[in-house]
Amino acid sequence: MPVIKHKGKMFKVNAEGYSVNFNFSTGELETFADYVAEKAGIEELNDIHWAVIDELRLYYAKNGVAPMMRILIKRLNDNGMDMTIRKLCIAFHDPIIVPCKMAGLPNSIGWA
């Protein structure tokens, strides 16, 4: 199993680069998300990124699968965000794989 090292922390990932450990501490999640962001060419994580990451983690913890994109966008908008697929694409450079990896999900199955 591949291991990545970032800012002094080590993380096990699968062959596709998804974390094999969903149960991060807060500091570990921030470091792992920062690593994924760097690899995706995202300079700095902002409130939009963290709102998406948090919502993905909440949904995954409850359902065991990533939400479909339309469900994620609806949930974000229900929480006061003004999110669209376009804004998601701009923020993450990839609306599916990058946010799921940043959130520490083991895969992006469920997205459509």
Secondary structure, DSSP 4 states (H G I P E B T S, - for coil): --EEEETTEEEEB-TTS-BS-----HHHHHHHHHHHHHHHT-----HHHHHHHHHHHHHHHHHSSPPPHHHHHHHHHHTT----HHHHHHHHSSSSHHHHHHTT-S--TT--
